[in-house]
Amino acid sequence: MAFFKKSLVAVGAMLAASAYALPQWTPNTVNSISFNSYENQYRTDAACSAAPAFCLGAGTGPAGWQMVDPRITGNLAVGDVFAGVVEVYKTQPSGWLQSGTDQFTGYFSQVVVGLDATDPTKAVVQLGAISAPAQDPFGVLNPGEMFRLYTDSSTQLQLAGVTVGQSISSATDGTIWGSLGLPTAESYAYTIDNLTLAGADVNYTAKTQLALDIISTGASYNLFPIVKANSPSEAPQGGVSVNNLNLFGDKVTCTAAEIANTADTTVKCNDLVGDGDVKRNPLSNSPWFYQVNDPLSISLLPEPGSLALAGLALLGVGALRRRKAQ
């Protein structure tokens, strides 16, 4: 299902100035990123026509799509899409807090590309980025994208008492920060789901695992090149990378040797890694049925030289930089 508690590992510091409000990062430490994410499960009209009892009917989704009925146990199929909005409301230790004039929001769309229900209590739901515009119910993303993030200094993200379209509009009305996807064999996204419980069940929860890369940057992107990471809590796709950068006890950063050794499937190195819990949305007047909220983390090394090099952030995404000798 979708969004997550993540560990994000990057090198650098914020750009010196911008015309828009920006999330703030602290170099040489692990930054925690607190967020809320909201989503719905959608199925195409064609798939719903074949089994109409499993969908909520025309008009419950955008043109060509319907919401999947969350009251039905195990109602999940390859081709379904989980789409929604996300807001980051706090980063620490920078002390940055979301406000009406300082926001970090986004939209995401994840396609179910595989389903292993051998153990229905721990079904593995493989998620992919959209491969064609028609796979994104709301037409926000480009092929290859799974998330698109925005900075904004105007309209606050609307999550309750509005329509889905209004929420998406307020989540995407800022300046593009960047987009995330699954461009390599190292990257992955999946959910461990209990298909014996309906999504509407009060006891329903699922666990999401993500390892993504930044695939494009926008005008408000404010990080230096990324240091790849391996998830500290992920088991089926890769183990824990242990090396000398053990910030706050999170052994997440990959060594140069681990990054180069792509044949080693026990360690998978990506820009963003982590996990999180999915549950029913507690907001009764929200158009979104599911909620995910858990802190992310991002670890930043000292900036490589002067802030005059900030422009390199837009040129070197994903590349490693050697730390400047003291």
Beta strands, then each sheet from edge to edge (+ up, - down):
strand 1: 5-11
strand 2: 29-44
strand 3: 65-67
strand 4: 81-92
strand 5: 96-97
strand 6: 103-116
strand 7: 123-128
strand 8: 145-152
strand 9: 175-181
strand 10: 188-193
strand 11: 205-217
strand 12: 272-280
strand 13: 290-292
strand 14: 296-301
sheet 1: 3+ 2- 13+ 12- 1+ 14+
sheet 2: 3+ 2- 4+ 5-
sheet 3: 3+ 2- 4+ 6- 7+ 10- 11+ 9- 8+
end
